[in-house]
Amino acid sequence: MNTKKKQGSRNTGVYVFFAIGSIVMIFPFVWMFLTSFKTVAESMQIPPDILPHQWALDSFKDALASLPFGALYKNTILLIVWRVICAVAFSSMAGYAFAKLKFKGKNLLFGVVLVQMMLPSQIFIIPQYQMLAKLGLTNSIFALVFPGLVSAFGTFFLRQAYMGIPDEISEAAYLDGCNQWQTFVKVMVPLTTSSMAALAVFTAVFAYGDLMWPLIANTDLKMMTLSSGLATLRGQFSTNFPVLMAGSLLAMIPMVVLYLFFQKQFIEGVAMTGGK
Amino acid sequence: MAKTTSVSKSTKHGRSESMWGYIMVAPTIIGLLVLNMYPFIDTLKLSFTKTKPFGLYKFNGITNYITMFTSAEFWRANWNTIYFCILTVPLGVFLALVVAVMLNKKIKGQTAFRAIFFLPMVVAPAAVTMVWRWMFNTEYGIINTILGNSVNWVTNPNLVIITCSIIAIWSSIGYDAVLLLSGLQNISKSYYEAASLDGATKIQQFFHITLPMVSPTLFVVMIMRLMSSLKVYDLIYMMVEESNPALTSAQSLMYLFYRESFVAGNKGYGSAIVIWTVLLIGLVTAVQFWGQKKWVNYEV
């Protein structure tokens, strides 16, 4: 009886901790939402009212008028989709070869992968930009995807996944008459679904949040991503916070909705790729 | 006879195996050579040149490095970056550990709480910073309204890094907690049962079981957080625009790199800054790996 009571009071402490923590974590988003429906005058009212008086949509209209949100969504989605496809496909192939196949120079080539993984991506940015500029390919979807065409981290991560699969499985497939490519596509790839999903989530979240590269590569407003578009909006409406909140809300909603549906996959994906 | 066949078959197998090996690593290796290896060497080369109009460069020896090491703005950016790390890494990782320990308890709604703390991770830093900028606004921000004063969170040169650090900790706490939680879940319950039988208090258990057992994960999280904090850019960029009087007191090394390379167009000088930053990250990481022997416990 006594221990049960003690257990109960300890849990109360935990719940109080989480109640306060949750408010701190969620309040900024709530405040963003509420501010976006206020008028400018209302947002500057002292003391502020919590709820907007009449849920005005003017800020959303202003945000939509100054940023081509349709294009921003499209560019961001294409950036994410291409980066995910490239990272998962090329990293799977290379990860499998590094884990399971024997060929001369394998260690040297894997060393190349490891070195690139250690170096921060910023050290590549200036020449990457210059290559694009020379080819006249800035302000394009290709420019956005460009630095993420291949992934050293993804190769390393999927190599780890393939290392965990016993050799007997690929040998059995080989004896059944599959060639190397068939063994890879039909037998091995399906075995790494959870690792591929984790890499996809990691790549998508990073591509969506990335700011420096989109700002540099695509300066044309129509070719920007949601992140770099928001940075532009900040310059245009430096003190009109309802418009800035409306813009931020529009930029974050698609990802948050995806997150609400695939919360488990998001968190586990990131936990798996953790350490990067 | 049978033996010969088997040998020839296995060499054929081997030949096709190595052929497939090269084919399958080719896209990645070619990509890395073009997208990373060449740019790395090029950045190194650029750091010894002066940018001229029409994409031309002139070799100018170590001038960029001399300019850099004698620039007050550069040293200020170093200090800003390190100060940001000091403010965010220890406190952020500690709070994440507290959250992880709490999440590891068997309570109702554990999944929901985990999802809530993790939320900032899936929102673009640009959007996150925007709302904090509004909340930290001097005249109309909700934080000053609650505190009942008018602190210049964003424009006071002495405060702006602290403001950015608060946002950084808030953003990363859930991510770090999720990583630490997976470390905590690997600790066998039997250690705690044995300790309880010996009469150890919860606090003793935390310091003698939890902390040593989770220390390898803690080390990984700290290294990762430190490396990404040394590269901080987006948060400060969104918080402090060019016209902000606190710009030099807030700009990190990567922000300075961005401004020099892509706003001012000094790609040679910008390259020197990024080379320096990479060396700094390497140095700090090496110190961490050397220091880990003192506190990380790998004997599980």
Contacts between the chains, C-beta under 8 A, distances in Angstrom:
chain1	res1	chain2	res2	distance
A	11	B	105	7.6
A	11	B	107	6.1
A	14	B	102	5.6
A	14	B	105	5.7
A	14	B	107	5.7
A	15	B	107	7.1
A	17	B	102	5.7
A	18	B	102	6.7
A	18	B	107	7.9
A	18	B	109	7.4
A	18	B	113	4.9
A	21	B	99	6.8
A	21	B	113	7.4
A	21	B	116	7.7
A	21	B	117	6.7
A	22	B	113	6.6
A	22	B	116	5.0
A	22	B	117	8.0
A	24	B	170	7.3
A	25	B	116	5.2
A	25	B	117	5.7
A	25	B	119	6.3
A	25	B	120	7.2
A	25	B	170	7.4
A	25	B	174	7.3
A	26	B	116	6.3
A	26	B	119	7.5
A	28	B	128	7.5
A	28	B	131	4.8
A	28	B	132	6.4
A	28	B	135	6.4
A	28	B	170	7.8
A	29	B	119	7.4
A	29	B	123	7.9
A	29	B	131	7.2
A	31	B	131	6.5
A	31	B	134	7.5
A	31	B	135	6.3
A	31	B	142	6.2
A	32	B	130	7.8
A	32	B	131	4.3
A	32	B	134	7.6
A	35	B	134	6.5
A	43	B	140	6.5
A	44	B	139	7.3
A	44	B	140	4.9
A	45	B	140	8.0
A	46	B	139	8.0
A	46	B	140	7.0
A	46	B	145	7.1
A	47	B	145	6.0
A	48	B	140	7.2
A	48	B	142	6.6
A	48	B	145	6.2
A	90	B	27	4.6
A	90	B	28	5.0
A	90	B	31	6.8
A	91	B	28	6.8
A	93	B	24	4.1
A	93	B	25	7.3
A	93	B	27	6.8
A	93	B	28	7.2
A	94	B	24	6.1
A	94	B	25	4.6
A	94	B	27	7.3
A	94	B	28	3.8
A	94	B	29	7.4
A	96	B	24	6.4
A	97	B	20	7.1
A	97	B	21	4.7
A	97	B	24	3.9
A	97	B	25	4.8
A	98	B	25	6.8
A	101	B	17	5.3
A	101	B	18	7.2
A	101	B	20	6.1
A	101	B	21	3.9
A	101	B	24	7.3
A	102	B	14	6.9
A	102	B	17	5.8
A	102	B	18	6.5
A	102	B	21	7.0
A	103	B	17	6.9
A	103	B	18	3.6
A	103	B	19	8.0
A	103	B	21	3.3
A	103	B	22	6.0
A	104	B	18	6.5
A	106	B	21	6.8
A	109	B	25	5.9
A	109	B	29	5.6
A	112	B	29	6.4
A	112	B	32	6.0
A	112	B	33	7.5
A	112	B	37	7.0
A	113	B	28	7.1
A	113	B	29	7.9
A	113	B	32	6.7
A	116	B	32	5.1
A	116	B	36	4.5
A	116	B	37	7.1
A	119	B	36	7.1
A	119	B	40	6.4
A	119	B	278	6.6
A	120	B	227	7.6
A	120	B	231	5.6
A	120	B	277	7.4
A	120	B	278	6.0
A	120	B	281	6.4
A	122	B	231	6.5
A	122	B	233	7.9
A	122	B	254	6.0
A	122	B	257	6.6
A	122	B	274	5.5
A	122	B	277	7.2
A	123	B	39	7.4
A	123	B	40	5.9
A	123	B	43	5.5
A	123	B	274	5.2
A	123	B	275	7.2
A	123	B	278	5.4
A	124	B	35	6.7
A	124	B	36	5.4
A	124	B	39	3.9
A	124	B	40	6.4
A	124	B	43	7.1
A	125	B	39	7.7
A	125	B	261	7.6
A	125	B	274	7.7
A	126	B	39	7.4
A	126	B	42	7.6
A	126	B	43	5.9
A	126	B	46	6.3
A	126	B	261	5.7
A	126	B	267	5.2
A	126	B	270	6.3
A	126	B	271	5.9
A	126	B	274	7.6
A	127	B	38	6.7
A	127	B	39	3.6
A	127	B	42	3.9
A	127	B	43	6.0
A	127	B	46	7.4
A	128	B	35	6.5
A	128	B	39	5.4
A	129	B	262	7.7
A	130	B	42	7.8
A	130	B	55	7.4
A	130	B	267	7.9
A	131	B	34	8.0
A	131	B	39	7.8
A	133	B	55	7.7
A	134	B	55	7.5
A	146	B	35	7.3
A	147	B	35	6.1
A	149	B	31	5.2
A	149	B	35	6.4
A	150	B	27	6.4
A	150	B	28	4.8
A	150	B	31	3.1
A	150	B	32	5.8
A	150	B	35	6.5
A	151	B	28	7.9
A	152	B	28	7.9
A	152	B	32	6.1
A	152	B	36	7.1
A	155	B	28	5.4
A	174	B	13	7.8
A	179	B	16	7.0
A	179	B	20	7.9
A	180	B	16	6.2
A	180	B	17	6.2
A	180	B	20	3.8
A	181	B	20	6.4
A	184	B	20	7.9
A	184	B	24	7.4
A	205	B	121	6.8
A	205	B	122	6.1
A	208	B	124	5.9
A	209	B	123	8.0
A	209	B	124	4.6
A	209	B	125	5.4
A	209	B	126	7.7
A	209	B	234	7.5
A	210	B	234	8.0
A	211	B	124	7.7
A	211	B	125	6.6
A	211	B	126	5.8
A	211	B	233	7.2
A	211	B	234	4.1
A	211	B	237	6.7
A	211	B	238	7.6
A	212	B	233	5.7
A	212	B	234	6.9
A	212	B	237	7.8
A	212	B	254	7.6
A	212	B	258	6.1
A	215	B	262	7.8
A	216	B	258	7.9
A	216	B	262	5.4
A	226	B	124	6.3
A	226	B	126	7.8
A	227	B	124	4.7
A	227	B	125	7.5
A	227	B	126	4.4
A	227	B	127	7.9
A	227	B	234	7.8
A	228	B	126	7.7
A	230	B	124	7.2
A	230	B	126	4.3
A	230	B	127	6.1
A	230	B	130	6.5
A	230	B	238	7.9
A	231	B	126	5.9
A	231	B	237	7.3
A	231	B	238	6.5
A	234	B	130	6.8
A	234	B	238	6.7
A	234	B	241	7.0
A	235	B	241	6.9
A	238	B	241	7.6
A	241	B	134	4.7
A	241	B	137	7.1
A	241	B	140	7.5
A	244	B	130	5.4
A	244	B	133	7.9
A	244	B	134	6.8
A	245	B	130	7.2
A	245	B	131	6.6
A	245	B	134	6.5
A	247	B	130	7.7
A	248	B	126	7.7
A	248	B	127	4.0
A	248	B	130	4.5
A	248	B	131	6.1
A	249	B	127	7.9
A	251	B	124	6.2
A	251	B	126	7.2
A	251	B	127	5.1
A	252	B	123	4.7
A	252	B	124	6.5
A	252	B	127	4.6
A	255	B	122	5.2
A	255	B	123	6.7
A	255	B	124	7.5
A	256	B	119	7.5
A	256	B	122	6.5
A	256	B	123	6.7
A	258	B	122	7.8
A	259	B	115	8.0
A	259	B	119	7.2
A	259	B	122	4.5
A	263	B	111	7.8
A	263	B	115	4.9
A	264	B	111	7.9
A	266	B	118	7.4
A	266	B	122	6.3
A	267	B	114	6.5
A	267	B	115	7.0
A	267	B	118	5.5
A	267	B	178	5.6
A	270	B	118	7.8
A	270	B	121	6.9
A	270	B	175	6.5
A	270	B	178	6.4
A	271	B	178	5.0
A	271	B	179	6.1
A	271	B	181	7.7
A	271	B	182	5.3
A	274	B	178	7.4
A	274	B	179	4.2
A	274	B	182	7.5
A	274	B	220	7.4
A	274	B	221	7.8
A	274	B	224	7.5
A	275	B	179	7.5
A	275	B	220	4.9
A	275	B	224	6.2
A	276	B	224	7.0
